[in-house]
Amino acid sequence: MITMHENPVRYALGIGDDMLTVNSLINKQIDIYFTHKHVCYCEKVVDKVFRNNFCYECYFTNPAAGDAIFRPELSTAHLGIGDRDLEFEQRYQLQPHVVYLANSGGLKVGVTRLNQKTTRWMDQGANSTIVLAETTNRFEAGQIEVALKSFVADKTHWQRMLKNHIEAIDLLAEKRRLIKELPEELQKFASTEDEVYNFSYPVEAYPQKISSVNLSKGDSFSGKLMGIKGQYLIFAQGAVFNVRSHEGYIVDLEVR
């Protein structure tokens, strides 16, 4: 889903050549029918996909599925060394990145490109965030993230995030604490920006118990949409649908 930083966050979903405003579907019944076909990153229609919904060939050859996408510390483009496609990897990896702290069901550290930081934060369902460090490339940001993993989680507690079990965290104080934990050679990347970004989401009611919807294990799903947070659709009775994990799935969608 496309996200826009408004109050609350506004969502849109591309369906073919059309754009659907997802916020307008809250309190409506949605029926999703899976055709058991997928569209890969390379635009081929396939029966089966792998991690991040790449087809078999792209998963092992496409630079958009390379190791440094998922583990920034493995980036080698700054050394002029390519993994799958050096030109692509230099465009992606040799640009400013930020290391951030987020409160999204608990404190976590993460890495993203500078030019899409708010998009990344909204995609993860963060309630609040702060920039901890700014780097010139992906490798540097990955080194900082790895150095901090001993002190703070690097994964979103997605169930707590969806239940909105959010404890108050002083992100500025946490930023100052964690910068001191960095090796001296990495402290030079510490950001002087201390703004705390806050996000609210269009949710009528948060679930008390959660059941995850997986279309690969069934043909269809129906439910009343109660809200949207991160890349999740939240339905009545606690069913949650991860739109990002179903990227490329070809479905028929009916709204009642």
C-alpha positions as CSV (number, residue, x, y, z in Angstrom):
1,M,0.0,0.0,0.0
2,I,1.1,3.6,-0.7
3,T,1.2,5.7,2.5
4,M,0.8,9.4,2.9
5,H,1.9,11.1,6.2
6,E,-1.4,12.7,7.3
7,N,-3.4,12.5,10.5
8,P,-4.3,9.7,10.4
9,V,-2.0,8.1,7.8
10,R,-3.7,7.8,4.5
11,Y,-3.5,4.6,2.4
12,A,-4.0,3.9,-1.2
13,L,-3.7,0.6,-3.1
14,G,-2.9,0.2,-6.8
15,I,-5.2,-2.2,-8.5
16,G,-4.3,-2.5,-12.2
17,D,-4.5,1.1,-13.6
18,D,-6.7,2.2,-10.8
19,M,-6.0,3.6,-7.3
20,L,-8.2,2.6,-4.4
21,T,-8.4,4.8,-1.3
22,V,-8.2,2.2,1.5
23,N,-9.2,4.4,4.4
24,S,-12.7,4.7,2.8
25,L,-13.2,1.0,3.1
26,I,-13.2,1.0,6.9
27,N,-16.4,-0.5,8.4
28,K,-17.1,-2.2,5.1
29,Q,-17.2,-5.9,4.2
30,I,-14.3,-7.0,2.0
31,D,-14.1,-10.3,0.1
32,I,-10.7,-11.4,-1.3
33,Y,-10.5,-14.3,-3.7
34,F,-7.1,-15.7,-4.6
35,T,-6.6,-16.9,-8.2
36,H,-3.4,-18.9,-7.2
37,K,-1.3,-16.8,-9.6
38,H,1.4,-14.3,-8.8
39,V,3.0,-11.4,-10.7
40,C,6.8,-11.3,-10.0
41,Y,9.0,-8.2,-9.8
42,C,10.0,-9.1,-13.4
43,E,6.3,-8.9,-14.4
44,K,6.1,-12.7,-15.2
45,V,2.9,-14.4,-14.0
46,V,4.0,-17.5,-12.1
47,D,2.4,-20.2,-9.9
48,K,4.9,-20.0,-7.0
49,V,7.0,-17.2,-5.4
50,F,9.7,-17.1,-2.8
51,R,10.9,-14.5,-0.3
52,N,9.5,-11.0,-0.9
53,N,7.4,-12.7,-3.7
54,F,10.1,-13.0,-6.3
55,C,9.9,-15.8,-8.8
56,Y,12.5,-18.6,-8.5
57,E,14.8,-17.0,-11.1
58,C,14.6,-13.5,-9.7
59,Y,15.1,-14.6,-6.1
60,F,18.5,-16.0,-7.0
61,T,19.6,-13.5,-9.7
62,N,17.8,-10.2,-9.4
63,P,19.8,-7.5,-7.5
64,A,16.6,-6.3,-5.9
65,A,16.7,-9.6,-4.0
66,G,20.4,-9.5,-3.1
67,D,21.7,-10.1,0.4
68,A,22.5,-6.4,1.1
69,I,18.8,-5.5,0.7
70,F,17.9,-7.6,3.7
71,R,21.3,-7.2,5.6
72,P,22.8,-3.8,5.0
73,E,26.1,-4.8,6.7
74,L,26.8,-7.1,3.7
75,S,26.8,-4.2,1.2
76,T,30.0,-4.1,-0.9
77,A,29.2,-1.4,-3.5
78,H,31.3,1.2,-1.6
79,L,34.3,-1.1,-2.4
80,G,33.4,-1.3,-6.1
81,I,32.5,-5.0,-5.6
82,G,29.3,-6.2,-7.1
83,D,27.1,-9.0,-5.8
84,R,24.6,-9.4,-8.7
85,D,24.6,-6.1,-10.6
86,L,27.2,-3.5,-9.5
87,E,25.5,-0.6,-11.3
88,F,22.2,-1.3,-9.6
89,E,23.8,-1.8,-6.2
90,Q,25.8,1.4,-6.4
91,R,22.6,3.4,-7.2
92,Y,20.8,1.7,-4.3
93,Q,23.5,1.4,-1.7
94,L,25.7,4.5,-2.3
95,Q,23.2,7.1,-1.2
96,P,22.4,8.6,2.2
97,H,20.9,6.3,4.8
98,V,19.6,6.8,8.3
99,V,19.7,4.5,11.3
100,Y,16.5,5.1,13.4
101,L,14.8,4.2,16.6
102,A,11.1,3.4,16.5
103,N,8.5,2.7,19.1
104,S,6.3,0.1,17.4
105,G,5.2,-2.2,20.1
106,G,8.6,-1.8,21.8
107,L,11.9,0.0,21.0
108,K,13.7,-1.2,17.8
109,V,16.5,0.0,15.6
110,G,16.4,0.0,11.8
111,V,18.0,1.2,8.6
112,T,16.4,2.9,5.6
113,R,17.3,5.2,2.8
114,L,17.1,8.9,3.8
115,N,14.7,9.8,1.0
116,Q,12.1,7.2,2.1
117,K,12.4,7.3,5.9
118,T,8.8,8.3,6.7
119,T,7.4,5.8,4.3
120,R,9.5,3.1,5.9
121,W,8.3,4.1,9.4
122,M,4.6,4.1,8.4
123,D,5.0,0.7,6.6
124,Q,6.2,-0.7,10.0
125,G,3.4,0.8,11.9
126,A,5.6,2.9,14.1
127,N,3.9,5.2,16.6
128,S,7.0,7.4,17.0
129,T,10.5,7.5,15.6
130,I,13.8,9.5,15.8
131,V,16.8,9.5,13.6
132,L,19.8,8.2,15.4
133,A,22.5,8.4,12.8
134,E,23.0,9.6,9.2
135,T,25.5,7.8,6.8
136,T,26.7,8.3,3.3
137,N,26.0,4.7,2.3
138,R,24.2,1.5,3.2
139,F,27.2,-0.4,4.5
140,E,27.9,2.3,7.2
141,A,24.3,2.2,8.3
142,G,24.4,-1.6,8.5
143,Q,27.5,-1.4,10.7
144,I,25.8,0.8,13.2
145,E,22.7,-1.4,13.2
146,V,24.8,-4.5,13.9
147,A,26.7,-2.7,16.7
148,L,23.4,-1.8,18.4
149,K,21.7,-5.2,18.2
150,S,23.2,-6.2,21.5
151,F,21.3,-3.3,23.2
152,V,18.0,-3.0,21.3
153,A,15.8,-5.2,19.1
154,D,16.0,-4.9,15.3
155,K,12.6,-6.5,14.6
156,T,9.2,-5.0,15.0
157,H,7.0,-6.7,17.6
158,W,4.2,-6.9,15.0
159,Q,1.6,-8.5,17.3
160,R,2.0,-5.8,20.0
161,M,2.1,-3.2,17.3
162,L,-1.3,-4.4,15.9
163,K,-2.8,-4.6,19.4
164,N,-1.6,-1.1,20.0
165,H,0.3,-2.2,23.1
166,I,2.6,0.8,23.0
167,E,4.5,1.9,26.1
168,A,5.8,5.4,26.5
169,I,9.4,5.6,25.5
170,D,11.7,8.7,25.6
171,L,13.2,8.3,22.2
172,L,15.6,11.2,22.6
173,A,17.0,9.7,25.8
174,E,17.3,6.3,24.2
175,K,19.1,7.9,21.2
176,R,21.7,9.5,23.5
177,R,22.1,6.3,25.5
178,L,22.7,4.1,22.4
179,I,25.1,6.5,20.7
180,K,27.4,6.1,23.7
181,E,27.3,2.3,23.1
182,L,28.7,2.7,19.5
183,P,32.3,2.0,18.8
184,E,34.2,5.3,18.6
185,E,34.7,5.2,14.8
186,L,30.9,5.0,14.3
187,Q,29.9,7.8,16.7
188,K,30.9,10.3,14.1
189,F,27.7,9.4,12.2
190,A,25.4,10.4,15.1
191,S,22.6,12.7,13.9
192,T,22.1,16.2,15.3
193,E,18.4,16.0,14.3
194,D,16.4,15.4,17.5
195,E,12.9,15.7,16.1
196,V,10.5,13.0,17.2
197,Y,8.1,12.0,14.4
198,N,4.7,10.8,15.5
199,F,2.1,8.8,13.5
200,S,-1.5,7.9,14.0
201,Y,-3.4,5.3,12.1
202,P,-7.0,4.9,10.8
203,V,-8.2,2.2,13.2
204,E,-11.7,1.9,14.6
205,A,-10.9,-0.9,17.0
206,Y,-7.7,-2.7,17.8
207,P,-7.8,-6.6,18.2
208,Q,-7.3,-8.3,21.5
209,K,-6.3,-11.6,19.9
210,I,-4.8,-11.9,16.4
211,S,-5.1,-14.5,13.7
212,S,-3.0,-14.0,10.6
213,V,-4.6,-14.4,7.1
214,N,-2.4,-16.3,4.6
215,L,-3.9,-16.7,1.1
216,S,-1.3,-19.3,0.1
217,K,-3.1,-21.6,2.6
218,G,-6.6,-20.9,1.3
219,D,-8.7,-19.6,-1.6
220,S,-10.4,-16.6,-0.1
221,F,-11.0,-14.4,2.9
222,S,-14.0,-12.3,4.0
223,G,-14.2,-9.8,6.8
224,K,-15.3,-6.4,8.0
225,L,-12.4,-4.0,7.9
226,M,-11.8,-2.2,11.2
227,G,-8.6,-0.4,10.5
228,I,-5.2,-0.1,8.9
229,K,-1.8,0.0,10.6
230,G,1.6,-0.5,9.0
231,Q,1.0,-2.7,6.0
232,Y,-1.8,-4.6,7.8
233,L,-5.5,-4.6,7.2
234,I,-7.2,-5.2,10.6
235,F,-10.5,-7.0,10.5
236,A,-13.2,-7.8,13.0
237,Q,-12.6,-10.8,15.3
238,G,-8.9,-10.2,15.2
239,A,-8.0,-11.3,11.6
240,V,-5.1,-9.4,10.2
241,F,-4.0,-9.3,6.5
242,N,-0.4,-8.4,5.7
243,V,-0.7,-6.6,2.3
244,R,3.1,-6.4,1.8
245,S,3.6,-10.2,2.3
246,H,0.9,-10.7,-0.4
247,E,2.5,-8.4,-2.9
248,G,2.1,-9.8,-6.4
249,Y,-0.8,-12.1,-5.5
250,I,-3.5,-11.9,-8.2
251,V,-6.8,-11.6,-6.5
252,D,-10.4,-10.6,-7.1
253,L,-11.6,-8.0,-4.6
254,E,-15.2,-7.2,-3.7
255,V,-16.3,-4.5,-1.3
256,R,-19.8,-4.6,0.2
